């Protein structure tokens, strides 16, 4: 093989490899609907962040509102979420699949996890 062909093949291989690794690190979105009757602080964490010490995003949700949250899916296709109200943090690590909704019914309670559509607070 000539040097030009080898160089081109190597360049294509490296470019494709980088593209695949960047795609695995792409942001994904999940959605939270607050039906808890009070303001809730929500933090999202990357899929493989086991310590959950540094949030990817943090937002406040008022009652009857929904918001999107981002994280790095890291090949898992989900985000980890943490909910806090009045300093009370939910103990369970909630995992939510990409493009899915979760409905908060209380500060530490939830329903309709991984719903395909936005839930109602009714």
Secondary structure, 3 states (H helix, E strand, C coil): CCHHHHHHHHHHHHHHHHHHHHHHCCEEEEEEEECCCCCEEEEEECCCCCCCCCCCEEEEECCCCEEEEEEECCCCCEEEEEEEECCEECCCCEEEECCCEEEEEECCEEEEEEECCCCCCC
